[in-house]
Amino acid sequence: MRSEKEKMLAGDFYNADDEELVKEREYARNLTFEFNNTRPSEKRKKEEILRKLIIAKGSFYIEAPFYCDYGYNIEIGENFYANFGCVILDVNKVQIGNNVLLAPNVQIYTATHPIDPEERIAGKEFAEPIVIGNNVWIGGGTIICPGVKIGDNVTIGAGSVVTKDIPNNVVAVGNPCRVIRKI
């Protein structure tokens, strides 16, 4: 029998009220609370808090406030920056490459719910992983939806809603986000 966490990470329906998952979300919320309430001048302390939460392969900087569900599903590459108000609902894996910049209020959602109202009312949830390539700039207020892959060397325009994969070497904007030109 698989645990609810195993189901969650496999992208299957799972119970978010599972005791283990509730404890893990509480742990992440306590760390993000501590991070968000640490003085801006205490950069080393802020980084130490985040390194308890996320998987960082190199240098990074995240402005407060920052919010996530679990933290351990977030993997960031070298030279990552997230501006104010970043939200990552990491119910499934979020893999972010090297040299990625997130403007203010970028939201990354792996979590989703069934379209069928009966399944949704029954409390079913699931999640799909998100992959963001290398050398990507995501404009302010962008929302990245579950299951999306953004290629390398991409710029996403401010206010975009990314519902489908974006290929390498393009500029993409809009709701829904679409490629407007190659780089």
ABEGO torsion letter per residue (X at the ends): XBBAAAAAAAGBBBBAABAAAAAAAAAAAAAAAAAAABBAABAAAAAAAAAAABBBABBBBBBOBBBBAAGAABBBBBGBBBBBGBBBBBABBBBBBBGBBBBBGBBBBABBBBABAAAAAAGBBBBBBBBBBBGBBBBBGBBBBBGBBBBBGBBBBBGBBBABBBBBGBBBBEOBBBBABBX
